[in-house]
Amino acid sequence: MKRALCGLFLFCGFAFGQLGQSPPQSTPPTFPEGNHSPRQQLPPDQEAPPPQAMSSEQTQLQIEHSFHDEPALANTNVRAQVDDSSVIVTGTVDTEGQRELAMRIAKANAGDRNVVDKIKVKRQA
């Protein structure tokens, strides 16, 4: 009982002793007293210009370059034929993974065009 009263007494003394004191490590004010900075006007929001659609020729070149630059498709004959509404991916690959990779590349560069898969996967013995 004496310990509890002693603890309560110490706690109250500590709590009341801290009143009126500022914290030892306070954050300095952002602006010194009475020296407020006026708010700067930000430019109005502007819409980004709509993305430019690539021509069929540009899209075909981009897809073909991506196929060529991909090491996993090095020994394949994957090609893309592009028109205004579709991308047709043709060729022969060794694995299903190569087919999926070629289709991901084509879809990533096709824009709004429909991507058609005509890739053949070689049968493994």
N, C-alpha and C positions, 0 to 999 in steps of 0.2 A: 504494500500500500504506500509505504514511504517512497519507493522507487517511482511509482506512478505519479505521485504528487510532485516529486522532484523533477521528473521528466516534463510534466505539464508546466511547471514553473519555468523551466529552462526554455521550453518552446515558446511560451507567451513572452518571455523576456526577449528572446531572439526576434520574434515576429514584430513586437512593438518597437524594438530598437532599429529595425530596418525602415520604418515609416519615415517618409520625408527625404530619404536618401535616393539619389539617382543610381541606376545600375552601374556597376564598375566599367563595363565595356558597352556603351551605348553607341548606336549608329549615328553619325553626324547628320544633321538635316541636309536635305537635298539642295535647298537654296538658303542662304543666310537670311536671318530675320529681316523682313521688309524689303528684300531684294528679289522679288519674284520675277522670273523671266516670262515675257509675253509668249503665248502659244504661237508657234509658227504655223502659217497656213500651208497645208499639204496640197499638192496638185490634185485636181479631180481625178476620180477613177477613170481609166481609159480601157476600153476593150482591146484585147489583142486582135490583130488582124486574123481573119480566118486562114487556116492552113491552106497552102496552095496544093491543089491536087497534081500529082505527077502524071505526065503523059504515059501512055502505054509503053513507049520505047524506053523512057527513063525507068519505069518500074521494072521492065524486063531486064535492063542492064543491072539495076541494083540487086535484083534477086539472083541473077547469074553470077555477079561478083561475090555475093554472099555465099553461094554454093561453092564457088572456086576457092574462097578464102577459108572455108571450114575444113580443117584437117580430117575430120571423120568422114567427109564425103569425097576425099581425094581420089579414090579408085572407083568412082561411080560415074555413070553418064546421065545424071539427073539434069533436066532442062526445064525451062519455064516458057510457056507461050502466053503472052499477055494481050488482051484487047481491052476495050473500054469498060466491060462489065465482068470479066473473069480472068483468072490465072489458072492455066492448066499445067500441072506438074507431071512430067513424064520421065521415063528412064527405068533403069534397073539398079537395085541395090542388093547388098549381101544380107543385111539384117533388118529386122523390124525397127530397131532403134535408129538406123540411118533413114528409114522412110519417115519416121516421126520427126526427126530433126529437119529433114528437107521440108516437110509440111509446116513446121513451126517457122522456119525462115520465110517461106512463101507467104504465110498468113501475116507475119510481122511487117512485111513490105507491101502487101497487096492493097492497103487502104480500104476503100469500100467495095472492092471487087470480090466476087465469089471465088473461092479457091477449090479447084477440082483435083482430086487425087487419082492419077493414072499411073502410079509408080508400081513396078513389079518387084517383089522380093524373091530372090533366088531360093530355091528349096535347098536346104542343107542335108547332106547325106549322113 
